[in-house]
Amino acid sequence: MSMRSRSFRTLGPAGFHRIAYTEWGDPGNPRVLVCVHGLSRNGRDFDEIAAALSDVYRVVCPDIVGRGESDYLTVKEFYDYKLYCSDMATMVAATGAAEVDWIGTSMGGIIGMMLASLPNAPIRRMVLNDIGPVVAVEGLQRIAGYVGRDARFPDFDTAFATIRAVAKGFGPMTETQWRRFVEVQLRREADGTYRLNYDPGIAWSLADAPKADIAMWELWDAIRAPVLVLRGGVSDLLRADTVAEMQRRGPRCEAIEIEGIGHTPALVDAPQIEAVRRFLTA
C-alpha cells in the first residue's frame, strides 16, 4: 500500500503551525491507527509497520512539531507535552474517527498515556514501545548527552556511521533497514552536507541533565484502554520492575521483552510487527 504525505494546521501559543503526517491504507477506512515517534525522530520511523498494518487500518504517522516536515517553533520553550497533546488531539480529530488505536515510541508513548488518562479519551488500544510511567534517570541522562546538538555531517557515510553508533540499541536491522533508518533522520543542505531532521531547540528542557527518575503513576492509574508494553531487554529508559508494576496496577497490560535490544525496538522485523498486530486486532 502506498504512502501519502498530508498535513494540517493547528493552534499553538504563538499562532498556527503546520503538522505533517504520512498516511497508509484506505483513506476511507474508519479503523484508524496513530503512530507517534520518539523525541528526536519523526513519523517515517513507522514506514514498515504502517505498511504491514495498512491491510487492517488507515495508519497515520505524524511528525511532532519541530521534527521532520512539521513546522519549527520560533519560541523553543513552547516545545512541551501540553502542545504535543493538543496537536495530537487535533490529529485524531482530523482523521474523523470516533476512536483510534495508538502506537507510541518513547515520547510518543508518553503523549499516548497523557491522552488516554483523560476523560472520554478516544484511544481504544495502546502499544507503548519501551516507555512507561517511570522514565529512568540513566536513560534521560544518556539522551540529554546528544539530543539538541546541531550536528552537521560532510557526507552521508559520516552521518550513517555516527547515527548508527548512537542508535545501536534499536536493532536488529538489516543493512537496508539501517540505511533507511538513518536517511529519514537527515536533511540534506544546499551545499551537500547533512544535518539532523529536527529543530535542536526541542531539547531545551534537557539543558540541565536530569537528576532523578520521572514518575507518572497517576496517569497510568487513570488509563482504561488495554495496553501492550514492549521493553527492550537492555533498555536504560524502561526498567523491568516498572513493567512488573504496570501489570500489577492500572489498565490491563500485556508485556513483551525483546532480548538484546535497548531503547527502543525499531518495529521493523516480523516478530515485533506480528506481536503488535496480534494485540491490536484481538
N, C-alpha and C positions, 0 to 999 in steps of 0.2 A: 504494500500500500504506500503510495507516495506521500511525501511531506509537503505541507503548505505553510507558508510564512504569513502571519497575521499580526495585528496589533490593535490596541485601543488606547484611549486617553482617560486618565483618572486623576482625581483631585488630591493634591497634597498640600502641605503647609505653605508652600511658596507658589501655588498655582497648579496648572495641569502639567502632567508629564506622561510620556508615552511608554507603554509596556508592550514589548514584542513577545510573541509566542509562536511556537510551531504546533501544528495540528496534524494528527494522523487519523485515518479511518473515515468512515462515512460521516460527513458533516451534519447529516440529519439524524444520526443515532442519538436517542435520548439518554443512552447509558454513557456517562462521561467519567473519565479518569484524569485527575490533575496530578502532574508530576513536578515537584519543586526541588530545586538543586541546593547544593551547599554554598557556603559563604562566598567563595571566590570563583565558583563555577558558573554554568549557565544551562538553559534548557536543552541544549544539544547533547548533554550527557546522557539523555534518556532515549536517544535515537533507536538503539537496539531493542530495548524493552517496549518502547512505544510502537515500533513496527510489529513486534511479536504479538502485542495485545490488541492491535487495531482490528483484528477479526471480531472482537467482542465489544470494544469500546471506541468511542471518539476520544482520542487521547490529546490533551493539551499540555504543553510543556513551556511555561512562561520563563522569560529572563527577568529575574527580580531587578527592580530599579537599580541602576549603577552597574549592571552586568550585561554582557552580550550585546544585543541590538537594542536594548531598552535605553531610555534617556539617562544621562548622568545629572546629578543634582548639583546646583551651584553651592548651596549651603550643606556641607558634608555632615553636620550634626543632625540633619533630617533623615539620614540613613538609620532607621531604627525599626524595631519589631512592630511598633504601632502603625507605621506607614506600610510595612510589608504586609501585615494582616489586612489593612484596609484595601491595599491593591489586590490582594488575592481574593477578598470578598467580592471585589468588582470583577475579577477574573471568573469566579463562579457564576456571578450574575450574567456575565457576557455569554456564557455557554447556553443560557436559557434552561438549564437542567434544574429540576426540583431538588435533587440531591446528587452528590458526586462521591466517587471513591478517591483516595488520596495516597500517593507515594511521596514521602518526604525524606530526602537525604540530608542528614546533619541539620543545618539551618532550616531547610525545608520541612524537616520533621518537627522542629520547634514551632514554626509557623502553624503547621497542622495541629499540634497539640493545643496551641493557643486558641485556634478557631474551634476545634472540636470540643473544647471545655465550656464554650459559651452556650446559653440557652438557644434552642431552635437551630443548632448548628446543622448545616446541610451535608456534613460528612457522614457517609453510611458505613464505610470500612476504611481502615487506615493502615498503611505499611510504614513503619519507622525504620529507616536504614541507618543503623549504627548511631542512634541517638535515643535518649530517654529523658526522664525528668531530673536526672542528676548528670551534669556535664562535668567531667573530671578535670581538675585543675592542670594536670600534667599535659593533657591534650590541648587545653586552651593556651598554655604557655608555648607549646610547640607551634601552634597555628599563629600566635602573636609574633613569633620569631621570623615569619616570612610573609604573611599576608599584608598587603598595603605598600610594599616596596614597589616603586615604579621601575620595574626591571625592564631592560631593553636587551635585545639579542641581535648580534650582527647577521645571523642567518638561521634557517630553520633547524639545522643539525645541532647547533649550540642550544637553541631553545628546547629541542626534543630531549637532549641529554640532561639538561638542568631540571626540567619539569618532571621527567620520568624518575629522576633520583628523589625528588621531593615527594612524589606521589606513589612510591613503590608499594605502599600498603594497599592500594586499590586492586592489585592483581587478584587472580591470574588473568592475563590477557595475552592474546596473540600479538605478534608484531604489527599486524594490520590494525588491530583494535587499539594498541598503544599509540600508533601514529594518529588515528582519528581522535583519540582522547586528548592528545596534545594540540592537534590542529584547531579544535573548537575552543581551546583556551587562549588562542593567539589572535592578534590583529596585525596585519601587515601594513607597515607605514609606506608613505610615498617614496621614501629613499631606499626601500627594500629591506629595512630592518624590521624586527618583530617586537611587539610589546604584549603584555598580558591583557586579556579581553575583559577588563573590568576597571572601574574607577578606583585608584588607590585610596581615595577618600572613604571607601566603605569601611576601612579598618580603624576609623578614628577612635572608636570605643576600646580598641585593644592597645592604644598607645602606651598605657601603663599595663605591664604584664599582669594578668590575673593572679591573685594570690590565694584563691580558695575555690572549691567546687561551687557550681551554680546549681541550686536545688529548686525544683518546681513541682513538688508533690501535690500542691493544691490544684494545679492544672490537671495533673494525671487523675486525681481522685474525682474530678468533675466530668471526665470523659465518659460517654455512654457507648460510643461506637466500638465494635470489636477491633482489636489491634494485632498485627503481626510485627514483631520486632526482629530485625536481622542484626546480629552482632558479629563483627569481625573478631575472630578468636584471639587476636593480639591487639585489639583496639586500645588506644590510650584515652579515648573520649567517653566510651561507654563501658563501665565495669561489669563483670559477671554478676556481682552481688546486687547491682542496680537492676539488672534484668530479673533476678530472682525475686526482688521486692516488687517489681512491676507485675509479676504473675501472682503475687500474694494479695495485692490490693488494687483498687481502681477498676478499670474496664476488663472484660475478658481479653486475655492476652496470650497469644501463642508466641513461641520464641524459637529461633533457629540460630545456632552458632556456626560460623563458617571458618573452618580451621585455616591457619596460616595467613589470614588476611587481617590488615589493620583497619584504620579509618580512611576510606569506607569501602565496602564492597561495591564494585563498579556496575553491577546489574547487567552485565553483558554476556555472561556464559549461561548455557542452557539450564543447569540445575537451579541457579538463582532465579532465573526468569520463570521457570516452572513452579517453584515454590511460591512465588508471588501470585502467579495465575491461579494456583490451587486455592489459595486463601481468598482472593478477591472474588472468585466465581463459585465459591462453596455455597 
